[in-house]
Amino acid sequence: MKRRDFLATASVLGGALMGGQALALVDSDQLRAAGPVWDSWKAAFLQSDGRVVDGLQQQASHSEGQGYGMLAATLFKDEAAFRLMLNWTERHLAIRPDPLLAWRWLPGQANPVPDRNNASDGDLFFAWALVRAAAQFQQPAYLARATEIALALAAHCIKPMPGAPDRLVFLPAAFGFAHEAHVTLNPSYYMPLAMRELAAATGVTALAACAQHGQEMMDAIAAVGLVPDWVDVSARGIAPSATLSANTGYEAIRVPLFLVWSRMGQHMAVRRMAAVYERTLQPGESAPTVIEPMSGVVLETSADPGYQALAGVVLCAGQNSLGAHIPPFTPNQPYYPATLQLFAMFAATDALPECVPL
């Protein structure tokens, strides 16, 4: 993205996001300046019925993707797109006996939702988008729905930490991750800014406490290495997951991005990842996507611009420098890196305006 275009987008997003408060109004000229990026994303990944499609995952839709898209719609002040995604999600994923969402919808199946378990990060982003939309579009019913979800997350997905009952953990789902002697956690499911804003808007303070305890957990992990995709937490401490990915991969690469967006650019987890990017990344070349967390050896890379944009923002934050290597946005990449590229732009605009593209 050119510096001029990024700054035009920043003008829109900065006013919307500053201080994590309700979105500010922007004039139509500013909105049009940011519009092409959002229009490109919608054309590539949003169907006319409001379904966000992940082409690499069996053309499926996830609660995560719906929440991501709805949040972006609030930032670009696109109420029509927000309503489309909200309505599709409520029709197809809000089918559990509680207020949470089923995590995945598969097209072309007799039963498109074979697994009704939730994904707590999808619920978190869905509720966060509703909180922002309630203010942006002056729809108090959205806040009521967000409050239902926040209460359900607290009841089903926030539990005492094994060996430290005064601390809280954020389970990845209501079922399947709490075991007799340990819990299995995904650190990238913690988005501190989202958890704190949702807590402040709904009064469900357990979310804010969980965000704080999650930051501290990631600080402890990053004291010895990169934060991995999955960890097991028991009374003995924190260890890489014995059954799920223990690498720093496509999930954990979100951890430093979410910390930067939450105004914690000097968190140890950010600095750890920035050191890997500094050692391995060249502008315009493939970015690391899977890394061995203790050695920092890069196992996989991708040339998709979204991963390069993420790396550029994290590197800028971790080095406390000026300017980031953020490539031009293109929808000619899969849904996931394209969305991470949007998020890298949001994070830089909100928390690190000095990290505009070089």
C-alpha positions in Angstrom: 0.0 0.0 0.0 1.3 3.4 -0.9 2.1 5.8 2.0 -0.5 8.3 0.7 -3.2 5.7 0.5 -2.4 4.3 3.9 -2.5 7.7 5.5 -5.9 8.3 3.9 -7.1 5.0 5.4 -5.4 5.9 8.7 -7.4 9.1 8.7 -10.6 7.1 8.7 -9.5 4.3 11.0 -7.6 6.5 13.5 -10.7 8.5 14.3 -12.7 5.4 14.6 -10.4 3.5 16.9 -8.6 6.0 19.1 -8.6 5.0 22.7 -10.8 2.0 22.0 -13.9 4.1 22.3 -17.1 4.2 20.2 -16.4 4.8 16.5 -16.1 8.4 15.5 -17.9 9.8 12.5 -15.9 10.4 9.3 -16.8 12.4 6.3 -17.6 10.8 3.0 -14.4 11.8 1.3 -12.3 10.0 3.9 -14.5 7.0 3.7 -14.1 6.8 -0.1 -10.3 7.1 0.4 -10.3 3.9 2.4 -13.1 2.2 0.5 -11.2 0.4 -2.3 -9.4 -1.9 0.2 -12.6 -2.9 1.9 -14.5 -3.2 -1.4 -11.7 -5.5 -2.7 -12.0 -7.7 0.4 -15.7 -7.9 0.2 -15.7 -8.8 -3.5 -13.2 -11.6 -2.8 -14.6 -13.2 0.4 -18.1 -12.0 1.2 -21.1 -13.6 -0.6 -24.2 -11.6 -1.3 -26.0 -13.5 1.5 -23.5 -12.4 4.1 -21.4 -15.5 4.3 -17.6 -15.0 4.6 -16.0 -17.8 2.7 -12.6 -19.5 3.5 -11.7 -21.0 0.2 -8.8 -23.1 1.5 -11.0 -24.7 4.2 -13.5 -26.5 2.0 -15.2 -23.2 1.1 -16.4 -23.2 4.8 -17.5 -20.4 6.9 -16.5 -20.0 10.6 -17.7 -17.9 13.5 -14.2 -16.4 13.5 -14.5 -15.3 9.9 -18.0 -13.8 10.4 -16.8 -11.9 13.5 -13.7 -10.7 11.7 -15.7 -9.4 8.8 -18.3 -7.8 11.0 -15.6 -6.0 12.9 -14.0 -4.7 9.7 -17.5 -3.5 8.6 -17.8 -1.4 11.7 -14.4 0.2 11.1 -15.3 1.0 7.5 -18.7 2.2 8.5 -20.4 -0.3 6.3 -23.8 -1.0 8.0 -25.2 -2.9 5.1 -22.4 -5.4 5.0 -22.5 -5.7 8.8 -26.2 -6.6 8.7 -25.7 -9.1 6.0 -23.0 -10.9 8.0 -24.9 -10.6 11.2 -28.1 -12.0 9.7 -26.3 -15.0 8.0 -24.5 -15.8 11.3 -27.6 -15.7 13.4 -29.5 -17.9 10.9 -26.8 -20.5 10.4 -24.5 -20.6 13.4 -26.6 -19.4 16.3 -28.1 -22.9 16.7 -26.8 -23.9 20.1 -28.9 -24.1 23.2 -26.8 -21.2 24.7 -26.0 -17.8 23.1 -22.7 -18.9 21.6 -22.1 -19.8 18.0 -21.4 -23.1 16.4 -17.8 -22.8 15.0 -18.1 -24.0 11.4 -20.6 -24.2 8.5 -19.9 -26.5 5.6 -21.6 -25.9 2.2 -23.0 -28.8 0.2 -23.6 -31.0 3.2 -26.8 -32.6 4.3 -25.9 -31.4 7.8 -23.8 -28.3 7.3 -23.0 -28.0 11.0 -22.0 -31.5 12.1 -20.2 -30.1 15.2 -22.1 -27.7 17.3 -19.2 -26.9 19.6 -18.2 -23.2 19.7 -14.9 -21.4 19.1 -14.4 -18.8 21.8 -12.3 -16.5 19.7 -15.1 -16.5 17.1 -17.6 -15.6 19.8 -15.3 -13.0 21.1 -14.9 -11.2 17.8 -18.6 -11.5 17.0 -19.5 -9.9 20.3 -16.8 -7.2 20.0 -18.2 -6.3 16.5 -21.7 -6.1 18.0 -20.4 -3.7 20.7 -18.8 -1.4 18.2 -21.8 -1.6 15.9 -24.1 -0.7 18.7 -22.3 2.6 19.0 -21.5 3.1 15.3 -24.9 2.4 14.0 -26.9 3.4 17.1 -28.5 0.0 17.5 -28.8 -0.9 21.3 -30.1 -4.3 20.4 -26.6 -5.2 19.3 -25.3 -4.5 22.8 -27.9 -6.7 24.3 -26.8 -9.6 22.0 -23.2 -8.9 22.9 -24.0 -9.1 26.6 -25.7 -12.5 26.1 -22.5 -13.8 24.4 -20.2 -12.3 27.1 -22.2 -13.9 29.9 -22.1 -17.2 28.1 -18.4 -17.0 27.5 -17.9 -16.3 31.2 -20.1 -19.3 32.1 -18.7 -21.8 29.7 -15.2 -20.8 28.5 -13.6 -18.9 31.4 -12.4 -21.2 34.1 -9.9 -21.1 37.0 -6.3 -21.9 36.0 -5.1 -25.3 37.3 -3.0 -24.9 40.3 -3.9 -21.2 40.6 -7.6 -20.9 41.2 -7.4 -17.1 41.6 -6.4 -16.8 38.0 -8.5 -17.3 34.9 -8.0 -19.1 31.6 -9.9 -18.7 28.3 -10.8 -22.1 27.0 -10.9 -22.5 23.2 -14.4 -23.9 23.4 -17.1 -25.0 25.9 -16.2 -28.7 25.4 -13.0 -30.7 24.8 -10.2 -28.6 26.3 -10.6 -29.0 30.1 -9.1 -32.3 31.2 -8.7 -33.9 34.5 -5.2 -32.6 35.3 -4.8 -29.8 32.7 -6.4 -27.5 30.3 -5.3 -27.0 26.6 -5.3 -23.4 25.5 -4.7 -21.5 22.3 -2.9 -18.2 23.1 -4.0 -16.6 19.9 -7.6 -16.8 21.1 -6.8 -14.1 23.6 -7.3 -10.6 22.1 -6.8 -8.3 25.1 -8.3 -5.2 23.4 -11.5 -7.1 22.4 -11.8 -8.7 25.8 -11.5 -5.4 27.7 -13.9 -3.5 25.4 -16.4 -6.3 25.7 -16.0 -6.3 29.5 -16.4 -2.6 29.8 -19.5 -2.5 27.5 -21.3 -5.4 29.1 -20.1 -5.4 32.7 -18.8 -9.0 32.4 -15.5 -8.2 34.2 -14.2 -11.8 34.1 -13.3 -11.1 30.4 -11.0 -8.2 31.5 -9.4 -10.3 34.3 -8.9 -13.2 31.8 -7.2 -10.8 29.4 -4.8 -9.7 32.1 -4.0 -13.2 33.1 -3.6 -14.2 29.5 -1.0 -11.4 28.9 0.9 -12.6 31.9 0.8 -16.2 30.8 2.2 -15.2 27.4 4.9 -13.1 29.1 6.0 -16.3 31.0 6.0 -18.3 27.8 7.9 -15.7 25.9 10.5 -15.5 28.6 12.0 -18.8 27.2 10.8 -18.8 23.5 8.1 -17.9 21.0 4.5 -18.4 21.9 3.3 -21.7 20.3 -0.1 -22.5 18.7 -1.3 -24.6 21.7 -0.2 -25.1 25.3 -1.1 -27.3 28.2 -1.5 -25.7 31.5 -1.5 -27.8 34.7 -0.6 -27.3 38.3 3.0 -28.1 37.2 3.1 -25.1 34.9 2.8 -24.3 31.2 4.1 -26.7 28.5 3.7 -27.1 24.7 0.7 -29.1 23.9 1.2 -32.8 23.9 -1.5 -33.4 21.3 -1.9 -30.3 19.1 0.6 -28.1 17.3 3.5 -27.0 19.5 5.0 -24.9 16.8 4.6 -21.2 16.4 2.4 -21.4 13.3 -0.6 -20.0 11.5 -2.5 -19.5 14.7 0.2 -18.2 17.0 1.4 -15.6 14.5 -1.7 -13.6 15.5 -0.5 -13.3 19.1 2.0 -10.4 18.5 -0.4 -8.7 16.2 -3.2 -8.8 18.8 -0.8 -7.5 21.4 0.3 -4.7 19.2 -3.3 -3.8 18.5 -3.9 -3.8 22.2 -1.1 -1.2 22.7 1.4 -3.6 24.0 4.0 -3.4 21.3 6.9 -4.0 23.8 5.4 -7.1 25.2 8.0 -9.9 25.3 6.0 -12.0 22.9 6.1 -9.2 20.3 9.8 -8.7 20.8 10.5 -12.4 20.4 8.7 -12.6 17.1 10.2 -9.3 15.9 13.6 -10.8 16.5 12.7 -13.7 14.2 11.4 -11.4 11.5 14.5 -9.2 11.8 16.7 -12.2 11.2 14.8 -13.9 8.4 12.6 -11.4 6.6 13.5 -9.3 3.5 11.0 -6.8 2.1 9.0 -8.4 -0.7 10.1 -11.9 0.1 8.2 -14.8 1.7 7.4 -14.3 5.4 7.8 -17.0 8.1 4.5 -18.7 8.9 5.6 -21.8 10.9 8.6 -21.5 13.3 10.1 -23.8 15.9 9.5 -21.8 19.1 12.7 -22.6 21.0 15.3 -22.4 18.3 13.5 -19.9 16.1 14.2 -22.0 13.0 11.7 -21.2 10.2 9.9 -24.3 9.0 7.5 -22.7 6.5 7.1 -19.4 4.7 4.5 -17.8 2.5 4.6 -15.1 -0.2 1.1 -13.9 0.6 1.2 -10.2 1.3 -0.9 -10.5 4.4 1.8 -12.4 6.2 4.4 -9.8 5.1 2.1 -7.0 6.4 1.7 -8.7 9.7 5.5 -9.2 10.0 6.1 -5.5 9.0 3.9 -4.2 11.8 5.3 -6.6 14.4 8.8 -5.8 13.4 8.2 -2.1 13.6 6.6 -2.4 17.0 9.2 -4.8 18.5 12.1 -2.6 17.3 10.3 0.6 18.4 11.2 2.0 15.0 9.6 4.3 12.3 8.0 2.9 9.2 6.9 -0.6 8.4 7.3 -2.8 5.3 3.6 -3.3 4.4 3.0 -4.4 0.8 0.0 -3.2 -1.2 -3.2 -4.9 -0.3 -4.5 -7.4 -2.8 -7.5 -9.8 -2.7 -5.5 -12.2 -4.8 -4.5 -14.2 -1.7 -6.5 -16.5 0.5 -9.1 -15.2 3.0 -6.9 -15.7 6.1 -3.8 -13.6 5.0 -6.0 -11.0 3.3 -7.9 -10.6 6.6 -4.6 -10.5 8.6 -3.5 -7.7 6.3 -6.6 -5.7 7.1 -5.9 -6.3 10.8 -2.3 -5.2 10.5 -3.5 -2.0 9.0 -6.0 -1.5 11.8 -3.4 -2.2 14.4 -0.8 0.2 12.9 -3.4 2.9 12.6 -4.8 2.5 16.1 -1.8 1.7 18.2 1.3 2.6 16.0 0.7 5.5 13.6 4.4 5.8 13.3 4.5 2.4 11.5 3.1 3.7 8.3 4.5 1.9 5.2 7.9 2.7 4.1 
